[in-house]
Structures are given as C-alpha cells and as structure tokens.
C-alpha cells in the first residue's frame, strides 16, 4: 500500500530542493556578472570602483549554497570567476595572489580560477605595452611564469583542471612571444 503522507513529504522536499536550485542559479549569475565587472574595472585601472564591487561580491559568495546535490554547475563556474577576479585584484593591489583560505574556496575552485586568470593577465600585458610600460608587462609575464612553475609540480587528474592548466601553459607561451616581439623591435 502507498503511504500518501510519505509522498506528500517527498513533494515538499523536492520543491524545497528546486527553490534552492533556482536561488543558487540566481546568486551564481550575480557572482559571474560581478566578477566580469571587477575585471573590467581593474583593466581600466579603476581600483576604487573595483573595490566597491568586491565588497558586494564577497556578500554574494557567502550566500551561495554549498549543496552539491542541486545538479547545477553554474555555482562552480561562479566560484571560479570569483577566484579569477579577486586574484587579479590582489596581484594589482598587493603584488600577490590570495590563498584558498583568503577566498574561502576549495582547491579545485582555486586552481581553475587561477588558470582562468592567466587570460586576463595576457590582456594586462597587452594593455601595459600599449601604454609603453614594458616593466609592468614583464612583471606580469614573470608572474604567469611563476604560476606555471607551481602548476607543473602538481599531480592533476581532474579533467577540467587539466584542460585549464594546459591553457595556463599556452598563455605563458603567448606572454613570452608578445614580449619577445616587442623587445625585438
């Protein structure tokens, strides 16, 4: 015999899970959008504007549910974007990358965000060279090189992280090529 009360409770549980899933998607989209805005402001050297957005994104990241049964990946993307944006800020402001503990993220989220950061650093190199700031371009290239050096000592088996770490290597090669071309003029 079917117990109707049990299925009624299950319907309630599923609705709560769906509500949490929708809220996770909404917060994740907000974090992704804020990350893009922060990076854009940093590329324009609008540090104060970026800092006001960073205060807000930290509140949003704390609202993001940690439930892994939601069957969404957007929350993982959001955290990676968050890592990328804040790491870029720390590099420009403090000449260092934040730790996992600083950002309150796990290892995979942290490493994938740092790999994504390398693309923004290539853009920083290009913008620096447009402004005739070869020293800044070289500093950023050296940072990418140091980051890649740490990555090659990691034993990475996670599929997405493996692909992104390859991207880090390609971005290092691109940075070296850009600087060689400029220096060779």
Secondary structure, 3 states (H helix, E strand, C coil): CCCHHHHHHHHHHHHHHHHHHHHHHHHHHHHHHHHHHHHHHHHCCCHHHHHHHHHHHHHHHHHCCCCCCCCCCHHHHHHHHHHHHHHHHHHHHHCCCCCHHHHCCCHHHHHHHHHHHHHHHHHHHHHHHHCCCHHHHHHHHHHHHHHHHHHCCCCCCCHHHHHHHHHHHHHHHHHHHHHHHHHCC
